Amino acid sequence: MPPSHRVHQLPGGARLVVEPMPERHSTSMVLMFAGGSRLEDDRLGGVSHFIEHLFFKGTRRRPSSKEIADAIEGVGGFINASTDKELTAYWARVPSERMELGFDVLFDIVANSRLDEADVEKERMVILDELRMYQDQPQDLVQNLFEELIWPGHPLGRDIAGTEESVSRLTRDDILEYADAHYRLPNLVVGAAGSLGIEETIAVVGKGLGLRPEIDGALNASTPGALESPRVLMRRRETEQAHICLGARALSYVHPDRYALDLLNTVLGEGMSSRLFLDIRERLGLAYDVHSFTQKHRDTGYLGVYVGVDPKKAVDAVNAVLMELRALSQTEVAEDELARAKEFTKGRLRLELETTNGVAFWLTYQELLLGQIKTIDEELTLVDAVTADDVKRVAVEVLSGPLQMAVVGPFQRDGAFRLAIGA
């Protein structure tokens, strides 16, 4: 079956991915830029996220955040943005007959933002409050600490929003310079999905391309160095629960074994039928929230486990998690368990792609980061091809690396946690 999407090369080096979904009443559009917080050195930490905030403060044509919001919300639509470690995305979802308006507002934001000095200072305080909020939320803090351990001394290990120090010293000139380097047409993929015409979409997008066409040489990202030993990073907080993240470096999003890693993660800790949930919550009663997760980047990634637990039972919970990790390395997943994991994975993907927003992001993400787009049928075929031997082999490879553990809770010492992982 031929793919239903179409990729179109735009002037200046940008690309457009379009998928008609004629049965829908909405159209979603995404402007996705290569880059993100991993491109920032310590001096500029958080600048990508800062710019994303500032772009919604006003443009030359829409001088206030209210006018930007009113343009989209006034027709019942939604508009938002997000900054990640390797990309920054701006998106809108509107009734299909308002597609041109949606694109006009998005291009206006990224190409015509005023970036006023007064807005910079006001937003600086908002972002500093945001960073302090994360410090007060132990679930967020423990994951940030875990990523510091996984990628020590590297921008990937730093909070996407930066640090209080870096955000405090960013100047308007720093922001303008970085925005100019980042927001170039060769770094842009535009996605659109919904009730639309392909030729009409190409024409509408072509009118909005007001960014510079030259690529900027400052967008190279360094690769993290190897991890040499297990480590524990603890922050004492007088919390009712201990919050723990532990895990190891894993695979990138271009690695051929990434599907096996995803199924390993599903078996281990995705959903209420996973091993971690059934053993640590249901059988042992050690924790209310326990799950595993993966993070993948261009050249690295990790497999992690989160557990929220009574501090008195924290070491028991860690040892129970380590037993489950060892089991994945020692014994092949049973055929019925692997089959359930595959159905879970395939079903979740299908559900994510029911909306125009889900399809627009799916297409744009693949084109930007992978340089090619797999159809959903191709993706499902790759999931089905994974064997129990593949899952065990990946478990051995990933879990033979040094484990890292972050802990937030009312503990005086970290010795028992270090002993558990051999740190």
N, C-alpha and C positions, 0 to 999 in steps of 0.2 A: 504494500500500500504506500503510495508516494506521500511524503510529508505535506502537511497542510499549511506549514509556515513558509514564508519567503524572506530571504536575506537580500537586502539591497544596499549597494555601496553608495554613500552620499558624498557630495563634494567636500573636499577638505580632509578626507580620511575617516569620517564617522561612518557608522553602519546602522542600518535600520532592519529590525526583525518584526515581521507582521504576521499575525495569525487571525484570519477571519473566523468569527464564531457567530454566524448569522442568527442563531436561535436566542442570543442574549439581548438584553435591553441596554447594557452598559458597554462602555469602552474604557479600558485601562491603558495608561501610557506611563512609561518609565524612562527617565534619563539616567543612565548608569555610567559612572566615570571610573576608569582604572585608577587605582591608588587608594590611599586611606592612611590610617595611623602608622602602618609599618614603614612608610616613607619618611617619617618625621624623625629628626635627630632630637636629642634631649632638649635642646634650646627651643625647638618648635613643637614640643609634645602637646597634642590636643588641638593643633591648628586646623586640621581637616574638620573636626567636630565643631569648632568655633565658627568656621566659615558656613557650615550647613545651617547653624542657628541664625547667623547674620543675614543669609540670603532671604529669610522670611520677614525681615524687618522693613523692607521697602525697596522699591525699584524707582527708576526715573519716571515710569508711567504709572506705577501704583505705589505712591510714596509711603504707605504705612502697612503694617502687618494686617490691619483690619481690611484694607482694600484688597490685599492678596487673598485673604480668607473669604471675603464676601464674593469675590469673582467666582470661586468654585462652589462654596457652600450655598450661594444664592441660586444655584441651579440644582441643589440637592446632592452635589458631589463631595468627594473627599480628597484632601491633599496632605501629603506628609513627606518626610525624608528620613534617611538613616545613614549613619557613617559606620563603616566596618573597618577591618584592618587592611583589606585589599581593595575596597571599593567604596564609593559614595553614591547613593541613589536618591532620586527625587521622583515622586510618583503622584499620579492623580487618577481618580476613577469618576467618570461622569456619565450622564445619560448619553447614549450614542450620538444623538444629533448635536451634542455639545463638544464633540471631539476637538474641533479646531480651537475652541476656547481653552480646553485643558492643555493642549500643547502650547498655546500662546502664553499662558501663565507660567508654565514650567520653564520655557525658554527665556521668558522675561526675568525670572528669578536668577537663573544661572548666568545670564549674559549681561543684565542691566542693573544688578544690585548696586545700591548707593554706597554701602559699607561706610556709613557716616561714623565719625569719631565718637559722637555721643552714643550711638547704638553699640559701638564696640565696648565702651565703658559700662553701659547698662547690662549688656549680655555677659560681660566678664563676671559680674557679680552673680548672675543667674547660674552660670556654669560652675563657679566656685561653690555655690550652694548645692548644686547637683553632686559635685564630687564629695562634699561633706555628708550628703544624704547617703551615698553609697558606703561611706565609712561607718555610718550608723546602722546599716543593714547587713547583718553578719552573713547572710546567704550570698550577697554580692561581694562583700569583702573577702570571703574565703576563696571564691573563684578567682578574684584578682590576684590574691597571694599565690594561688596554685599556678596561674599563668606566669607570674614572676619566676617561679621555680622551673617551669618547663622551658622558658626562654630567657634565662638570666642575662641581664645586661643588654638585651635586644629590644627594639621597639615593639615586637610582637608580645613581649611580656609586660608592656605598660598599658594601663587603662586607656581605652580609645579616647576618652575625654581629656587625657593628659594628667598632670599633677597640679596641685595647688601652686607650686613654684613656677612651673612652665606657663600655666594659664595667666598667672599674675603678671608675668613679664612680657607676654606677647604684645607687640605694638601693631598699630594699624598698618604700618609699612610692611611688617612681617607678613601680615594677613594678605595684603594686596599682592605681594610678591609670590607667595605660595599659591594663591588663587589663580594668578596669571599662569604659573607653571603647570598647574593641575588641570584647569578647565580649558583644554584644547580639544579640537575636533578629533584628532587621531586617538584620543583617550576615551571617546564617547561611543557607547552603543545605545541606540534608542529602541525601545520595545513597545509594541501596541498589540492589543488583543481585544476582540469584541465584535460588535456588529458594525463593520467598517468595510470600505472598499480599498483594495491595495493601492491602486493608482491615486486615489484621492488622498490617502494617508501619506504617500510619498511626496505629493505636492504640498501638503500642509506642513510636513516636517521640513522640507526644503526651504520654506520661507522663514523658518526659525533659526537657521544655522548662523548665528551671529558671533560665534567664537573664533579664535585664531586657528588657522590650519596647520601651523608649524608644530612639530613635536618638540617637547622640551627635554633636554638631556638629563635633567635633575630627577627623573622618576625611576631610577634604578633602586632596587631593594636588595639589601645584603641578606645572605643566608645565615641562620643561627648556627653557632658552633655546637659541637657535640656535648652531650651531658656525660660526665665522668663518674658520678657517684650518686647514691640516694641522698635526699635531703629532706628535712622537716622545717617548715617555717610556721611559727606559732604567734598569734596575737592574743594576749590576755584580755578578755572582756567578761564582765559579770552578767553573762547571759544565762537564761534558764536551760537552754539547749547548747550542746557542743555542735559545731558545724565543721565538717571535715570534707576536704576534697583530696583524693589520691589518684594517681595514675601514672602514665608513662607516655613518652613520645610515640607517635604512631605515623600514619601515612598521609601523603598529600592528596589533593583532589584530582591529580592526574595519575596517581599510581594505579596499575592494573588490578591490584588486590583491594581497592577501596570498597568494592561490593562485599567481599568477604569480611572486611572490617565492620561494615555497617550491619551485617547479619550477626557477627559476634556481639556487637553492641546491643542488638535487639534481644538476643538470647540472654545476655547478661543482665540488662537493666532497663529495657524499654517496656513500660506498661505493667499491668497487674499480673500478667502470666510469666514475667521474667524471673530468672533465678534469684536475683537479689531481693525482689519483692517477696517472693514465696518463702525464701529462707530467712531473711533478716527481719522482715516485718511479720509475716504470717506465722512461721514456725517458731522463731526465737523471740518475737515480740520486742526487738531491740530498738526499733526506730519507726517513726511514722512516715518519714520521707526518705527513701533510698532509691537512687536511680543512677544509670550510667549515661554517658554522652560522649560525642566525638566533636573535634574541631579540626577542620582541614584547611590548609593554605597551599600556596603554589609549590612549596618545597619542603613542607613539614606538616605536622599535625599532632594530635594527642588523643588518647582514650582516657577518660576520667570517670570517677565515681564520686557522687555526693551522698553524704549521709548526715541527717540531723538526728541527734541522739542525746539521751540523758547523759550528762558528763560522767556519772558513775559507771556507765556502761560503754563509754567511748572506745576504750581499748578492746573490749570484747567485740564491738561492732567492726572495728578495723580488722581484727583477726578473722572474723567471719567473711568480710569482703575478700581478704587475701586468700582464704580457702577457695572461694568461688573463682578467683582469677587463676589459681593453680590448677583447678579442675579443668578449666578450658584449655590449658596448655598440655594436660596429661591425657585427656580422654576425648575422643571424637564426640561431637554433638549427635544425639540420637536422631534417626531419620525423621520421626514425627515432630520433634522439637525444631529441627531445621525447617521442615515444611511449614510449621506455624509461623516461624520467623519470616519466611519468604512471603507468606500471605499477608502478614502484618505490614511488611515493608511495601509490598505492591499496593495494598489497599490504601495505605496512608498517602502514597504518591498520587494515586487516582483521585482521592478526595481533595488533595491540595490543588489539583488542576481542574477542579470544577468551576472555579471563578475566573473571570477575566483577569483579575489582579494576579492570581496564581500563575496563569499561563504567561502573562507578560513578563513576570519576574523569572520564571523558569527559562524562557527563551533568551532573555537578555543576559542573565547570569552565565548561561552556557557559552553564548557567543563572545562575551567579554573575557571570561577567564579561561575557557577551554579552546576557543577559536573554532569550535564546531558544535552543532546541535544534534543531539540524539532525540528521536521521537520517543514517546512514552513506550511504544511497543519494543523498541530497541533497548531501552533501559530495563524493562521488565525481563527481557530475554537474558540480559547480563546478570540480573539477580537470580533467575532460575538456574543459570549455569554453575553457580557456586556449589561446591561439594563440602561434605563434612571434613574431608581432609584439608581443603582450602582454609576453612575456619580454624582448624587446629594449628595449621602451619603459620597462619598470621598471628594467632594467639602466642605461639612460641616466640616468633620474631619480635612482636611488640613487647611482650611481658618479660623478655630477657634483658631489656634495657633497664636502667636504674629507675626505681619508683620514686616519685616525688609526692610529698604530703603537706598540705596546708591545714592548719587547725585554728579555729577561733572559739574561745570558750574560757571558763573560769579555772584555768590550770596554772599552777605555779611553775611546773617543769615539763619539759617535752621528752624526757628520757624514755618513757614507756612507748611513746609513738616512734621514736628513733629506733628502739630495739625491734619493734614490729616489722620495720622495713629494712633493717640492717644498716641504718645510717650512722 
